[in-house]
Amino acid sequence: MYQEGRLYFSSTGQPYIKYYLDERPGVAAATIWSEIGILSPTAVERLDYPTQKPAALLERIIKASSNPGDLVFDCFMGSGTTQAVAMKLGRRFIGADINLGAVQTATKRLISLGAELHQPQRKLALADDIEPPTARYTGFEVYNINNYDIFRNPVEAKDLLLQALEVNRLQAGSLFDGEKDGRMVKLMPVNRIATRQDLNELITGFDYKAFERRQAEQPTQPVERLTLVCMGHEPGLAAHLQREVAYKLDVEVVDILRDKQDIQFKRDSEAKIVVQGDQLVIERFYPLNLLGKLSLQQEHVTDWRELVESVMIDWNYDGAVLQPTVTDIPEGEALVAGRYAIPADAGTIRVKITDLLAESLEQEVKYG
Ligand SMILES: C[S@@+](CC[C@H](N)C(=O)[O-])C[C@H]1O[C@@H](n2cnc3c(N)ncnc32)[C@H](O)[C@@H]1O
């Protein structure tokens, strides 16, 4: 070895044996990993997720940087390739994504992979022929954080925020979104942290003539009292606004993540109730507050009836008091029927569905 120049010593005297590339099994990784191609639209592993990465790429990264049992975290998980490969390779995993579609795709993928891994006869599509790990971590939980399901729709989120904070709304087109207790309220972008740039709209939109007048009238008082409502914010946000404007401003920052963690968003339940021939059919029911509490996505409820305590129906609603003739309150494990024969003398039909949180939805159904 020594004569062949294969044995050598490091500067600290540590001995090493030199091997050449063609003596080693497998394909040598190039600096640029061009041998792992992008995932073609027709690839077997392809899911319905546009930016999905090939499992072979994640397999190489995970094997190179972790050991079985380690914890792998991909905070932009998309379709969950990292988590799926981590599961196959016996690593524990955490994933996050801002996109609900990603969470759903990854969840479905991991549930079916977990089931597949529990069938030992199935050969797994790993890029290399490796021994399966001794322990696999196939269970996982899905969490909704920071009112994520609210904030994924910015327009709806603004409405819900104004409602939850009891802000009096201003007309559309105003510089501010509302007013509360003598303060003008501005909602900053709701699906990301607020930055100094986000203040530009205010800085350019302020009514400086009014500021001038107020300052002349009451020189020691602020010309405006304003509240910025945000979901996380850059430090010094209020100070930046005060610096940029040559008038005295009283700026308060209400950060939902910091100051209002227990804010309750009231969301109404939804139901789809239809008439099919002489039957009244509840096709769907989404008790949104209950689903939120259960950390469930609407799509994950297979049978809405599992979430329902009772259904009551008034076939001739008088417009004031519900006088139900149908009271469907099942015993024990039984579920409500969800389908009811409409009597011949039915007029205005009103249905009351009460969920497991005792929250009710009432809805009228046109008939005749
Ligand atoms: C390139 S894709 C990841 C693809 C993934 N490796 C796969 O195989 O499907 C990037 C992901 O980051 C998510 N993302 C973007 N901004 C984010 C944020 N601030 N927080 C969490 N996820 C975010 C996107 O929704 C997208 O799913």
The ligand as an ORCA input file, in Angstrom:
! r2SCAN-3c Opt
* xyz 0 1
  C     -40.480     24.202     -4.316
  S     -41.917     23.907     -3.373
  C     -41.469     22.508     -2.451
  C     -41.646     21.250     -3.225
  C     -41.412     19.978     -2.423
  N     -40.017     19.748     -2.149
  C     -42.019     18.774     -3.142
  O     -41.325     17.821     -3.454
  O     -43.222     18.823     -3.441
  C     -41.888     25.208     -2.191
  C     -43.044     25.204     -1.216
  O     -42.839     26.229     -0.271
  C     -44.098     26.714      0.152
  N     -43.914     28.019      0.776
  C     -43.647     29.220      0.195
  N     -43.542     30.181      1.125
  C     -43.736     29.583      2.332
  C     -43.739     30.049      3.679
  N     -43.510     31.320      3.981
  N     -43.947     29.166      4.660
  C     -44.181     27.856      4.378
  N     -44.204     27.364      3.114
  C     -43.974     28.209      2.110
  C     -44.913     26.715     -1.117
  O     -46.302     26.645     -0.861
  C     -44.397     25.455     -1.839
  O     -45.243     24.371     -1.574
*
